[in-house]
């Protein structure tokens, strides 16, 4: 699973885009790994793997090193999408 897919799964589970977690951690002044991990598990019910993905984004931002360039674990870009999945805009029918 790609890093971006992890973030997308977290959004599906919690209804929150990654940028929400970044803003909330900043508001709560959480920076330490152990504090972030406890918060994400307690408040959002995230498992360790998903919590670690969010913690990475909180601590390091939206850029990753591409380790997998082929296969199912491949990320399309070294830039993560933190705004969440874009919902398709419905076009109005012409009258």
PyMOL commands that place a pseudoatom at each C-alpha (Angstrom):
pseudoatom trace, name=CA, resn=UNK, resi=1, chain=A, elem=C, hetatm=0, pos=[0.000, 0.000, 0.000]
pseudoatom trace, name=CA, resn=UNK, resi=2, chain=A, elem=C, hetatm=0, pos=[1.339, 3.422, -0.899]
pseudoatom trace, name=CA, resn=UNK, resi=3, chain=A, elem=C, hetatm=0, pos=[1.809, 6.165, 1.669]
pseudoatom trace, name=CA, resn=UNK, resi=4, chain=A, elem=C, hetatm=0, pos=[-0.951, 8.179, -0.013]
pseudoatom trace, name=CA, resn=UNK, resi=5, chain=A, elem=C, hetatm=0, pos=[-3.285, 5.167, 0.188]
pseudoatom trace, name=CA, resn=UNK, resi=6, chain=A, elem=C, hetatm=0, pos=[-2.613, 5.019, 3.940]
pseudoatom trace, name=CA, resn=UNK, resi=7, chain=A, elem=C, hetatm=0, pos=[-3.641, 8.664, 4.263]
pseudoatom trace, name=CA, resn=UNK, resi=8, chain=A, elem=C, hetatm=0, pos=[-6.734, 8.073, 2.123]
pseudoatom trace, name=CA, resn=UNK, resi=9, chain=A, elem=C, hetatm=0, pos=[-7.740, 5.133, 4.357]
pseudoatom trace, name=CA, resn=UNK, resi=10, chain=A, elem=C, hetatm=0, pos=[-7.349, 7.304, 7.444]
pseudoatom trace, name=CA, resn=UNK, resi=11, chain=A, elem=C, hetatm=0, pos=[-9.627, 9.900, 5.881]
pseudoatom trace, name=CA, resn=UNK, resi=12, chain=A, elem=C, hetatm=0, pos=[-12.209, 7.208, 5.042]
pseudoatom trace, name=CA, resn=UNK, resi=13, chain=A, elem=C, hetatm=0, pos=[-12.080, 5.915, 8.633]
pseudoatom trace, name=CA, resn=UNK, resi=14, chain=A, elem=C, hetatm=0, pos=[-12.173, 9.263, 10.441]
pseudoatom trace, name=CA, resn=UNK, resi=15, chain=A, elem=C, hetatm=0, pos=[-13.765, 11.642, 7.944]
pseudoatom trace, name=CA, resn=UNK, resi=16, chain=A, elem=C, hetatm=0, pos=[-10.786, 13.961, 8.457]
pseudoatom trace, name=CA, resn=UNK, resi=17, chain=A, elem=C, hetatm=0, pos=[-8.231, 14.956, 5.819]
pseudoatom trace, name=CA, resn=UNK, resi=18, chain=A, elem=C, hetatm=0, pos=[-4.556, 14.833, 6.833]
pseudoatom trace, name=CA, resn=UNK, resi=19, chain=A, elem=C, hetatm=0, pos=[-4.370, 18.640, 6.989]
pseudoatom trace, name=CA, resn=UNK, resi=20, chain=A, elem=C, hetatm=0, pos=[-7.007, 18.512, 9.761]
pseudoatom trace, name=CA, resn=UNK, resi=21, chain=A, elem=C, hetatm=0, pos=[-4.690, 16.417, 11.944]
pseudoatom trace, name=CA, resn=UNK, resi=22, chain=A, elem=C, hetatm=0, pos=[-1.784, 18.787, 11.280]
pseudoatom trace, name=CA, resn=UNK, resi=23, chain=A, elem=C, hetatm=0, pos=[-3.864, 21.803, 12.307]
pseudoatom trace, name=CA, resn=UNK, resi=24, chain=A, elem=C, hetatm=0, pos=[-5.298, 20.089, 15.382]
pseudoatom trace, name=CA, resn=UNK, resi=25, chain=A, elem=C, hetatm=0, pos=[-1.879, 18.905, 16.581]
pseudoatom trace, name=CA, resn=UNK, resi=26, chain=A, elem=C, hetatm=0, pos=[-0.571, 22.447, 16.183]
pseudoatom trace, name=CA, resn=UNK, resi=27, chain=A, elem=C, hetatm=0, pos=[-3.550, 23.834, 18.090]
pseudoatom trace, name=CA, resn=UNK, resi=28, chain=A, elem=C, hetatm=0, pos=[-3.012, 21.298, 20.897]
pseudoatom trace, name=CA, resn=UNK, resi=29, chain=A, elem=C, hetatm=0, pos=[0.759, 22.011, 20.788]
pseudoatom trace, name=CA, resn=UNK, resi=30, chain=A, elem=C, hetatm=0, pos=[1.531, 18.310, 20.339]
pseudoatom trace, name=CA, resn=UNK, resi=31, chain=A, elem=C, hetatm=0, pos=[4.959, 17.643, 18.845]
pseudoatom trace, name=CA, resn=UNK, resi=32, chain=A, elem=C, hetatm=0, pos=[6.403, 14.597, 20.591]
pseudoatom trace, name=CA, resn=UNK, resi=33, chain=A, elem=C, hetatm=0, pos=[5.887, 11.208, 18.958]
pseudoatom trace, name=CA, resn=UNK, resi=34, chain=A, elem=C, hetatm=0, pos=[4.533, 9.500, 22.092]
pseudoatom trace, name=CA, resn=UNK, resi=35, chain=A, elem=C, hetatm=0, pos=[2.042, 12.310, 22.752]
pseudoatom trace, name=CA, resn=UNK, resi=36, chain=A, elem=C, hetatm=0, pos=[0.866, 12.343, 19.135]
pseudoatom trace, name=CA, resn=UNK, resi=37, chain=A, elem=C, hetatm=0, pos=[0.506, 8.551, 19.115]
pseudoatom trace, name=CA, resn=UNK, resi=38, chain=A, elem=C, hetatm=0, pos=[-1.556, 8.528, 22.327]
pseudoatom trace, name=CA, resn=UNK, resi=39, chain=A, elem=C, hetatm=0, pos=[-3.814, 11.331, 21.019]
pseudoatom trace, name=CA, resn=UNK, resi=40, chain=A, elem=C, hetatm=0, pos=[-4.468, 9.695, 17.636]
pseudoatom trace, name=CA, resn=UNK, resi=41, chain=A, elem=C, hetatm=0, pos=[-5.223, 6.324, 19.211]
pseudoatom trace, name=CA, resn=UNK, resi=42, chain=A, elem=C, hetatm=0, pos=[-7.464, 7.745, 21.948]
pseudoatom trace, name=CA, resn=UNK, resi=43, chain=A, elem=C, hetatm=0, pos=[-9.380, 10.414, 20.028]
pseudoatom trace, name=CA, resn=UNK, resi=44, chain=A, elem=C, hetatm=0, pos=[-9.576, 8.778, 16.590]
pseudoatom trace, name=CA, resn=UNK, resi=45, chain=A, elem=C, hetatm=0, pos=[-9.158, 5.062, 17.257]
pseudoatom trace, name=CA, resn=UNK, resi=46, chain=A, elem=C, hetatm=0, pos=[-6.250, 4.801, 14.834]
pseudoatom trace, name=CA, resn=UNK, resi=47, chain=A, elem=C, hetatm=0, pos=[-3.982, 1.797, 14.921]
pseudoatom trace, name=CA, resn=UNK, resi=48, chain=A, elem=C, hetatm=0, pos=[-0.243, 2.220, 15.275]
pseudoatom trace, name=CA, resn=UNK, resi=49, chain=A, elem=C, hetatm=0, pos=[0.502, 2.096, 11.526]
pseudoatom trace, name=CA, resn=UNK, resi=50, chain=A, elem=C, hetatm=0, pos=[-2.082, 4.687, 10.556]
pseudoatom trace, name=CA, resn=UNK, resi=51, chain=A, elem=C, hetatm=0, pos=[-1.136, 6.891, 13.505]
pseudoatom trace, name=CA, resn=UNK, resi=52, chain=A, elem=C, hetatm=0, pos=[2.533, 6.729, 12.475]
pseudoatom trace, name=CA, resn=UNK, resi=53, chain=A, elem=C, hetatm=0, pos=[1.606, 7.881, 8.957]
pseudoatom trace, name=CA, resn=UNK, resi=54, chain=A, elem=C, hetatm=0, pos=[-0.223, 10.921, 10.335]
pseudoatom trace, name=CA, resn=UNK, resi=55, chain=A, elem=C, hetatm=0, pos=[2.613, 11.624, 12.775]
pseudoatom trace, name=CA, resn=UNK, resi=56, chain=A, elem=C, hetatm=0, pos=[5.075, 11.604, 9.883]
pseudoatom trace, name=CA, resn=UNK, resi=57, chain=A, elem=C, hetatm=0, pos=[2.978, 14.212, 8.077]
pseudoatom trace, name=CA, resn=UNK, resi=58, chain=A, elem=C, hetatm=0, pos=[2.655, 16.321, 11.236]
pseudoatom trace, name=CA, resn=UNK, resi=59, chain=A, elem=C, hetatm=0, pos=[6.389, 16.241, 11.900]
pseudoatom trace, name=CA, resn=UNK, resi=60, chain=A, elem=C, hetatm=0, pos=[7.793, 16.269, 8.343]
pseudoatom trace, name=CA, resn=UNK, resi=61, chain=A, elem=C, hetatm=0, pos=[5.178, 17.802, 6.051]
pseudoatom trace, name=CA, resn=UNK, resi=62, chain=A, elem=C, hetatm=0, pos=[3.918, 16.612, 2.702]
pseudoatom trace, name=CA, resn=UNK, resi=63, chain=A, elem=C, hetatm=0, pos=[7.131, 15.423, 1.055]
pseudoatom trace, name=CA, resn=UNK, resi=64, chain=A, elem=C, hetatm=0, pos=[8.384, 11.838, 1.189]
pseudoatom trace, name=CA, resn=UNK, resi=65, chain=A, elem=C, hetatm=0, pos=[11.306, 9.970, -0.315]
pseudoatom trace, name=CA, resn=UNK, resi=66, chain=A, elem=C, hetatm=0, pos=[10.092, 7.661, -3.055]
pseudoatom trace, name=CA, resn=UNK, resi=67, chain=A, elem=C, hetatm=0, pos=[11.347, 4.198, -2.154]
pseudoatom trace, name=CA, resn=UNK, resi=68, chain=A, elem=C, hetatm=0, pos=[9.035, 2.156, -4.352]
pseudoatom trace, name=CA, resn=UNK, resi=69, chain=A, elem=C, hetatm=0, pos=[8.780, 3.182, -7.977]
pseudoatom trace, name=CA, resn=UNK, resi=70, chain=A, elem=C, hetatm=0, pos=[6.913, 0.096, -9.175]
pseudoatom trace, name=CA, resn=UNK, resi=71, chain=A, elem=C, hetatm=0, pos=[4.346, -2.308, -7.755]
pseudoatom trace, name=CA, resn=UNK, resi=72, chain=A, elem=C, hetatm=0, pos=[1.489, -1.949, -5.296]
pseudoatom trace, name=CA, resn=UNK, resi=73, chain=A, elem=C, hetatm=0, pos=[3.517, 0.039, -2.759]
pseudoatom trace, name=CA, resn=UNK, resi=74, chain=A, elem=C, hetatm=0, pos=[4.376, 2.710, -5.320]
pseudoatom trace, name=CA, resn=UNK, resi=75, chain=A, elem=C, hetatm=0, pos=[3.523, 6.353, -4.733]
pseudoatom trace, name=CA, resn=UNK, resi=76, chain=A, elem=C, hetatm=0, pos=[2.878, 8.395, -7.874]
pseudoatom trace, name=CA, resn=UNK, resi=77, chain=A, elem=C, hetatm=0, pos=[4.658, 11.432, -6.445]
pseudoatom trace, name=CA, resn=UNK, resi=78, chain=A, elem=C, hetatm=0, pos=[6.972, 12.446, -3.610]
pseudoatom trace, name=CA, resn=UNK, resi=79, chain=A, elem=C, hetatm=0, pos=[4.362, 15.099, -2.735]
pseudoatom trace, name=CA, resn=UNK, resi=80, chain=A, elem=C, hetatm=0, pos=[1.465, 13.863, -0.579]
pseudoatom trace, name=CA, resn=UNK, resi=81, chain=A, elem=C, hetatm=0, pos=[-2.071, 15.229, -0.919]
pseudoatom trace, name=CA, resn=UNK, resi=82, chain=A, elem=C, hetatm=0, pos=[-3.020, 16.555, 2.499]
pseudoatom trace, name=CA, resn=UNK, resi=83, chain=A, elem=C, hetatm=0, pos=[-6.293, 18.216, 1.479]
pseudoatom trace, name=CA, resn=UNK, resi=84, chain=A, elem=C, hetatm=0, pos=[-8.027, 14.866, 1.292]
pseudoatom trace, name=CA, resn=UNK, resi=85, chain=A, elem=C, hetatm=0, pos=[-9.767, 13.176, -1.559]
pseudoatom trace, name=CA, resn=UNK, resi=86, chain=A, elem=C, hetatm=0, pos=[-11.426, 15.614, -3.887]
pseudoatom trace, name=CA, resn=UNK, resi=87, chain=A, elem=C, hetatm=0, pos=[-15.105, 14.925, -4.307]
pseudoatom trace, name=CA, resn=UNK, resi=88, chain=A, elem=C, hetatm=0, pos=[-16.302, 15.130, -7.899]
pseudoatom trace, name=CA, resn=UNK, resi=89, chain=A, elem=C, hetatm=0, pos=[-18.246, 18.275, -8.719]
pseudoatom trace, name=CA, resn=UNK, resi=90, chain=A, elem=C, hetatm=0, pos=[-21.627, 17.526, -10.215]
pseudoatom trace, name=CA, resn=UNK, resi=91, chain=A, elem=C, hetatm=0, pos=[-22.403, 19.497, -13.331]
pseudoatom trace, name=CA, resn=UNK, resi=92, chain=A, elem=C, hetatm=0, pos=[-25.822, 21.014, -13.601]
pseudoatom trace, name=CA, resn=UNK, resi=93, chain=A, elem=C, hetatm=0, pos=[-27.926, 19.750, -16.457]
pseudoatom trace, name=CA, resn=UNK, resi=94, chain=A, elem=C, hetatm=0, pos=[-28.719, 22.271, -19.143]
pseudoatom trace, name=CA, resn=UNK, resi=95, chain=A, elem=C, hetatm=0, pos=[-32.335, 23.307, -19.309]
for i in range(1, 95): cmd.bond("trace and resi %d" % i, "trace and resi %d" % (i + 1))
show_as sticks, trace
zoom trace
